[in-house]
Amino acid sequence: MAAAEEPAADEISIVRCGTSTGPIVLEFHREWSPHGYDRAVELFSKGFFDHTHFFRVVPGFLVQFGITYSTSQALKQLGHTQIPDDPPLEPKMAFAEGTISYAGSGPDSRTSQLFISYGAHSALGTQPWETPVGKVIEGMENVRAFYSYGDMPPWGKGPVQGKIHAGPSYIEDNFPLTDKFQTCNVERGGSEAATDRELLQDTGDEWKVKAMPRVPGQDKLKKFLKSSPLKQASIGGTDELGMLVIIVVIILASFLLAKLRFKQKSSKSV
């Protein structure tokens, strides 16, 4: 059997997840952290994080997750296997709200536990295992809404990590308001492939992508949206219905523009 092809150095993957507070969309960059990217994308692809809890939620600091409830011994073993640290980016990437990185306990200690930053913090990004691997690109308002019981002991009265490995009952019985993942869907590919898929389809507890057809003028409209107040509003928390309306308007406008151009060409040829 042929060996699996090495992913491109600049590969980007989009991970769309349902959570108990609403959908979130994560963007992972292999160029930022190759070992970290490969592990995170593999775990998400295999359902490692599905239905797991955000067991450490510290407002103003971070959200931590990554202890599976899967019964697959192979998947659990994968999640426990350590990966090497990746060299920090040059220039060093500053943490911001939505930055995703690994939790760790020393050099080359990364396994399956990831965290989402709630913003810039002097304690984040100082360790070799904390090289950013991705970011939240949609649904940060849902991440902010995760319930917090405080930090884990001894800094707070939140869940004890060691007890979570036995299964979900520990958190469900003792910390019932703790938020969790539903299921996640992974799209592997380059940046263009990712940005061309912008229409979400709600399928119950799972958010899957629906390919958006290319239309004349779409690229120009994308550039406009990226720098427009509409794009900024979507990052700040515009709901999915609002974004759907924006996308429909874009498609209709492009269609009318193409129709007008066709009429102009037809009149010139007569």
N, C-alpha and C positions, 0 to 999 in steps of 0.2 A: 504494500500500500504506500502511495506517495506521501511524503511528509507534508504537513500543513504549510501553506504558503505564509511567509513572514508578512505581517501587516505593514503597510506603508508607514514610514517614519512620521508623517504628518496626518495620519488617519484621525478622523473625528467620529465619535459615536454619539448618538442621541438616545437617551433612555427616558421613556415616558412611563410614569408610574401613577397609579391611583393611591391615595392615602385617605385616612379617616377624616381629614380636614379638607380634602379636595385634591385635584391633580397637580403634579409637579413634573417639570421637564428638566433633565440634567444633560449637560454637554461635557463629554470627556475628550481630552486632547492627548494623543499619544506623544506628541512632540514635547509636552511639558514633563512627562514622567512615564517613560516606556514600560518599565516593569509594573508600576502602579496602574497604568491604563490597562495593560493586558489582564491583570488579575481582576480589576473591578468589572470590566466588560464581560469577562468570562463568568464571573459570579452572577451578575445581573442576567446574562443570557440563560443560565442554567436554573434560574428561579431561587437562588440562594437567599435573596432578601424578601421574597414574597411572604406577606403576612407577618413579617417580623416587626418588633416594636422599636420606636425611637426612645430608647431606654434612658438616655441622658440628655435632658433639655435644660440648658442653663441660659436664661434670657440675657442678652447682651454679650454672650460669649459663643456658644456653639450648640449644635444638635449632633448627638452621636448614635450610630446604629451599626449593625453588622454581626449579630449573633443569630444564626439560623435555627429554624425549627424543623428543618428537613430531616427525614428519617434515612436519607441516603448516606451511608457511611463514606462512600467515595467523595460526595460533595462536602461532607463535614471535614474530611481529611484535607481536601483542597483548601477549605477555609482556614485550617489550622497551620498550613504550610507557610513558612516565612519566605519573603521575597527580599532581594537586595534593595537598598536605598538607591534612588536615582540622584545624580548630581543636580544641584540647584540651578535654576535658569539664570542666565546672564543677559541683561541685568536681572537681579532678583525680583520675582513677582510679589508684589505686596498683597496681603490678604484684604478682601473686601467682603461686603455682605454677599453671601451665596457661594463663596469659594469652597471647593470640596478638596479635602486632603485625608490622609490616613492618621489614625491614632496609632501610637506605638509606645514601646517601653525601653528602647535603646536602639543602637545601630542595627540595621538589617532586621528589624522586628516586625515589619508590616505583614499583616495576614488578611483579615477580612473587614476589620472595623474601620469605618469611614466617619468623617464628621463634616457638617456644613457650618461655615462660619456665619455668625450673626452680624459681623462687621469687622473693621480693623481692630486689632487687639495686640498689645505689646507681647503677649505670651504666645501668639500664634506665628508659625513660620520660623521659629528659632532653632528647631531640631532638624537633623538630616532626613528624618522620615516624614517631615511635614511639607515636602515639596507639593505644591498644588497639582491636582490631577484633573480637575474639572470645575464646573460652576453650575449653579441653578440659573436657567435662562427663562423659565416661566414658572409661576406658582409660588414665588417667594412669600407672598402673603399667606399662603397655606402653611409654609414652614414656620413663619412667625406665630401662627395660631396653635402650634403644638403645645399641649398641656405640660406644665412643669411641676414636678414634685420637689424641685431643688436638685442640687448636684448630688452625685453619688457619695456615699460615706468614704472618708471621714469629713468631707467638706460640706455635706448636706444629708438629707434624709431620703434621697431618691433610691431607686432599686440597686441592689448589690449585684454586680455583673456576674459573679461566679454562680449565683443561683438561677440565672436566666437560662443557662445551658441545658437544664433539665427539661425545659419545655415552657410553653406560654402560660401555664396555670399560675406560676409564681407571680407574674406581673398582673394577670387578669384578676387574681384573688386579692392581691395586696395593693396594687396600683391601677385600679380599673379605668382611670381616665387617661392612661398613657396612650398616645396616638401610635398608629402603625401603618405600614405599607399594606396595600391590597395586592395587585400584581403589576409587573413591569414588562414593558415591551422595548426591545433594543433594535436600533437601526445602525448598522455599521456602514461606514462610507466616508468619503471626503466632505469637505465643507459645503461644496455646491450641492451635493446630494442631500445634505441636511437642510440647507436653506430653501430648497425647492419643495420641501414637504412641510407645509405649514397649516394644513387643515386637519383638525383633530376630530375623531369620531368617537362618541361615547358609547361603549358597549357594556354598560352595567358597571362592574367594579374594575374595568380595564379600559385604558385609553390607548387606542391604536391610531396609527397614522393613515391618512387617506391621501393618496398622491394628488397634488394640485396640478392641473393641466397647464402647460406653458401657453401663454397667449402673447400677441404682439404688445410690445411696450411693458411687459412684466418686469424686466430687469431695471428699467428706469424707475418704475413705480417702487420697486424694492429699495433702490437707493434713496428715494424720497422718504419712504417710511422709516428707514433706519435712522434718519436724522430729524424726523418730524416729531411733533408733540404726541402723535398717535402711537409711535413706537415707544416713547418714554412712558406713556400712560399704560401700555401693555406690560412693561417691566414693573411698573409700580402697582399693578394689580387689577387692570381692566378685566372683567369677567369674560368667559369664553364666548358668550353670546355676542358681546360687543365686538370681539375680534372676528367672529364669523361674519357679522354685518360688514365690517371693513373689507374683508376678503371678497365678499360678494360684490360690493361696490367696485372694487378694483377690477374684477373679472368683467363686469358689465361695461365699465368705462373703456377697458381695452378692446372689448368686442365692438363697441360703437365706433371707436377710433379706427379699427381695422376696416369696418364697413364703410366709413367715410372715405378712407384712402382708396378703397376698391371702386367706389362711385367716381372719385376724381380721376382715377386711371381710365375708367371706362369712358368718361366723357371726353377725355383727351384723344382716345383712339378712334372716336366717331368722326 
